[in-house]
Amino acid sequence: MLKKILISFLGLIILSVGGILLYNHVKHKPVYGIIVLDKDEKRVTDAINSQKGDIEKSIVVNGKWVKNSNTLVLNTTDAKKITTLNGFQKVTSKKNEYTFDAIKQISKDEATLFSKENAPLIKDEADKAFSSKVHEYVTLGESSAYVNSVFILPDNQYNEFTGSPISLGVLKVKSDASKVLIHYNNVEMNQLYDER
């Protein structure tokens, strides 16, 4: 009797583990995009250089950071570079379902705010207000957990904005990003995204 219970229990464990592994194999959709962000540009470039063999394509740009609003500020030239790797994702929602579509174009002449919330004025660290004519619900990658909003300024206005320097790396990797993200733990922020 004890032998039958033990065999039944082991069979149940094997079936459970097998089911979980099968579920993960079938349901897991690999992604190949990684975004890294740090106030120290050297940490971003070191992280990228240490994994060069697994990186298909990468872009590093420097921006400005406003800590009290978690806003990343970029000039249009650098923002356009990020669009080549589908780093900005437009969010659409229907009830509790969210879909992400890559942004392909950015206005070169208008200040643009990518954020869930529309803010008519964005303040820099010197408390100077900048207005945004364009607003879209767009995230950096597929998350706003660290970067709440991205403010893109025409190149001539960007120099007037006061913010702390920050470096952003957008990568397309050869392996499933969920398996190699651990190699980018030396930077302040790292996240996966679907670069397709």
N, C-alpha and C positions, 0 to 999 in steps of 0.2 A: 504494500500500500504506500509506504513512504517512498519507494522507488518510483512509482507512478506519479506521485505528487512532484517529486524532484524533476522528473523528465518533463512533465507538463509545464512546470515553472521555467525550466531552461528553454523549452520550446517557445514559450510566450516571450521571454527576453530576446531570443534570437529573432522572432518575428517583429517585435517592436523596433529593435535596432535596424533590421533590414528595411522596415517601412520608413523609418526616419531618413536613412541614407537614400532610399529611392526617392522620397519626397524632395529632399535637398537637391538631388541630381536633376530631377525633372523640373522643379519650380525655380531653381536658382538661374537667373539670367545674368550671365557675365557682362560686365561693363569694362571699358578700357580707358576711362578718363579719370585723372586725378588733378585736384587743385590744391596747391600749397600756398600759404600766406605767412609772412613773418616780417617783423620790423627790421630785421637784420638781413640784408640782401645776401650776405655771404652764406648764411644758413640755407637759404633757398637754393643758391647755386651749388653749394656743397652737396645737398640732398639730391639734386638732379644729376650732378657729375658722378656721384657714387653709384647711381643706378643706370648710367648711360647705356649699358648693354640691353636693358629691357625697355628703353624709351624709343618709341618710333618717331615722335615729334614733340618738341617742347617750345614754349614761348615764355619768356620772363619779361615782365614790365614793372616799372616803378610807379607808384601812385602816392596818394596822400590818405591819411587815416584820421577820422574824427571819432575819438573814443566814446564820448558821451552819447552818440547816436549809432555807433557801430556802422559808420558809413565809409565806404571805399570810394575815393574820388580819383577818376582817371581822365586823361585828355582823350579826345576822339581818335587820335592816331593810334594810341595804345589799345583803346577799346576795340577798334576795328581788327587789330591783330588777334584779340581774344575770340572774335567771332569766327576766325578761320578754323578754330578747334571746337566750335560750338559751345564755348564757355558760358554764354548767357542763354538761359532757358526761360521762355515765356510760359507762364503758368495759367492754365485754364482749369476751372473746377466746375463740376456738376455734382451737387450734393456733397458727398464725402470722397469723391474720386477726383484726383488731380492728374492732369496730363502736362507734359513738358515738350515744348517745341523750340528748336534752336532759333535764335535771332540771327538773321543774316545781314541786316543793314542797321547802321546807326546814323542818325542825322549829324552831319558835320558842322552845321551852322547853329543848331539849337541845343541849349542845355537840356539834358535828358535825365530823368530820375527813374531808376528801376527799383521799385519798392512795392510792398503790398499796400501800404498806406500812402495816400497822396499828400504831400507836404508842399504848400505853395512856396515856402522859403526854406532854404537849407543854410544853416549857419556853420561857418568855419570855426577854427579854434580861436581866432581873434574876434569872434562874435560878429563878423561881417556877414550879411545876408545875401544869398544868391537865389535868383528865381529860376524855376524850371518850367519851360513851356510844354515839354513832352513828359507824360507819365505813363508807365506800363508796369504791370505786375510781372516782373522778370527777376529771376534769381541768378546768383553766381553759382554755376553748376545746377544742382537740383535741391538746394537747401539755403535757408536764410538763418541757420542756427548761429553762425558767427558773424556774417556780413548781413546786416538787416537791410541795407540799401546800397545801391551803386549810383553815384552821381557822376555823369559824364559831361564834361565841359569842353567847349570849343578850345582849341589850342591857345588862342590869344587870351581867353579868360582863365584858363587853368593856372597860369603863373600868379594870378591875383589871389588865389585861394590859399589859405593858411591851414596846413595840416601836418601831422607827423609823417615822416617818410615810411613807406611800407612797400615790400616787394611781393609780387604775385607770380606764381608759376602755374601754367596750364599745360598738362602733359597728356599725350596719348601713348599708352603703354602697350607692349606686345602681349603681356600676360593678363589674366583676369585681375583687375585692379583690387578686388577685395582680398586677394591673396598677397599682393605686394605693397599694400598701403602701409603695413607695419614698418617698411623701410623709410618712411617719411615722418616718423614720430619726433624727429629733432626740431621740427618747425612748429610755430605756434598753432597753426590750424592746417588740417588736411582733411580732404573729403573726396568721396567718389562721385562720379557723375557719368551719365551715358553720353558719350561724345558723338554718337551717330546722329 
